[in-house]
Every structure is written in structure tokens, then in C-alpha cells.
Amino acid sequence: MDFVKVEREGSVATLTIDRQDKLNAISPQVVEELGQSLLELESQPPTAIVVTGAGEKAFVAGADIAEMSQMSAVEAKRFAEIGHAAMALLDRSPVPTIAAVNGFALGGGCEIALACDMRIAADNAMFGFPEVGLGILPGMGGTQRLPRLIGSGLASELLFSARRIEAAEAKEMGLVNRVVAQGEALNAAQQLATEISKNGPLAVRYAKAAANKALDVDLVSGLEYEADQFALLFSTEDAAEGMGAFSEKRKPDFKGQ
Ligand code: COA
């Protein structure tokens, strides 16, 4: 891989988009590498995935405008499709995903952050959807995931105005979970990933699947799904271990089984 690095520390995987001379802007190759890296992780799944950008200045400054300016409509459709596929691998990853937003997260950068379950921003992070100012629109899920996350009114403002917002405003809108000092986003995201990893891995996976379901189906169907997942966990060794450890006043030793 030229532009995506994967590191594992303990059971947590960190994916770094590294194309610093272009502020980590994502070309079709970068998107393909991101998708490929996520696919490869599925064969030996971590307990959580952190996604970040290399350097102090940018998370991802968007899709590569120089490459997009040369695309035909057919090529643009293909770019959107590979983008959607990569974002789906993040969104539907069986394990929790956290974006560590360490600088500019514009356009496609914002869309990558939106495809993660959680977002932690450094206080120098800058968010926005500049696409309409370029005469195009967000093509990696932004028009769909942003209204689901922050509601239609605020999403419309960001999508239609192309206005850039700072981390504090992003927090106020509910676009990010937390704002930390510059240079601390990756640390904070990895700490959260480690905290998540102390829990029953199957329980966390099923909780993620159930929480995802909430965005896709009506309440009654979602509750039915939750009840099924809840019951299923009672057949696992982890549930016996977790509840047994509580009774025995000790820390659980989860095996993910
Ligand atoms: N696509 C392609 N190249 C990009 C890029 C993008 N989205 N974002 C930054 N770059 C490149 C610049 O062209 C420049 O390359 P160069 O040194 O070969 O000229 C390099 O990254 C550094 O960017 P620069 O613009 O010089 O940095 P800056 O600090 O002055 O400005 C930004 C930073 C993020 C405000 C500015 O780069 C920008 O507006 N980028 C485009 C953001 C965007 O519209 N993204 C959505 C695309 S759909």
C-alpha cells in the first residue's frame, strides 16, 4: 500500500491515510487502499479500529480535486461506488470504528469521519463540505450520513453553504463526540478504543449491530432485533464469564466466544 498504513497495538488497529504533500487528499487509489486495508483486517479482526490522517495539518482534505477534474461521468460514478464500498466497510465493520480528526476534514474527509461510529477531534480540526462550491456534491455518503447524524436543518446548512466550521462548532452540532488539544486526537481515540476493548468483544459487536439497525428500520423491528441479539449473547462463554466475574468480585477474562 502506498497511502494507507495499518498498525496494530494490542487488539486495536490504527489506519493512517498518509499522503501528506496533498494534505491526505483521497484519489481513487487511496480509496481503494482504504477499502483493501479494511477487508484485510476482517480476516483477523481487531477489537476496534481507529482511522486518522498523517501529520498535524490534515485528517483528509477531501477527494483529490486534480484527479476529479479529469473524470468523465462514468469515471465519477465508479469513484462514488468505490467510495461507498469503502465507507460501507467502515460503517458496517463488525467492530467499533473511531475517527481521530487531527486537522482538515473536508468533503471526503468529513465523509470518512461520518462513516465511523465515533469522532474525536483535535481543537485545530476544521470540518466542511466544499463540494457545492466546486459545482459538485459529496459522493461518499455525506448527503445521507450527515442528516442522520446531526439532523436535516444543520446538515442542510453545511451541505448547501460549503461553510467550514471549527471543532468547537462541530461539537455543538453533534458532529463530533469530543474535542481534545491539538496533537491529542489519535491518543484519545486509541485510549477510547482500548477502553472499548476491555469489554466482552461479542457483546460490543452485537451492540454495534443493534445500534446500526436503529438507523435502518422502524422501532418495533429494531427492538425485535435487540431482543434476539440480547438472547443470543446468553449462549456465549463471554456472558457467563462477565456475569460470573461480577458475582465473584473479579475482573472478567473475555475470550470472544
Ligand atoms: N485535492 C487535491 N489536492 C489537494 C487537496 C484536494 N482536496 N487539498 C489540498 N491539496 C493539495 C494542494 O493542491 C497543495 O498541493 P501543491 O503543493 O502541489 O500545490 C497541497 O495539498 C497543500 O495544500 P494548500 O492548499 O497549499 O494548503 P493550505 O494550507 O493553503 O490550504 C486547504 C489548506 C485544506 C484549505 C486547501 O488545501 C483546500 O481548500 N483544499 C481543498 C479542500 C476541498 O475542497 N476538499 C473537497 C474536495 S471535494
Boltz pocket constraint, residues with backbone or C-beta under 6 A from the ligand:
constraints:
  - pocket:
      binder: B
      contacts: [[A, 20], [A, 21], [A, 22], [A, 23], [A, 25], [A, 26], [A, 61], [A, 62], [A, 63], [A, 64], [A, 65], [A, 66], [A, 104], [A, 106], [A, 107], [A, 108], [A, 130], [A, 131], [A, 134]]
      max_distance: 6.0
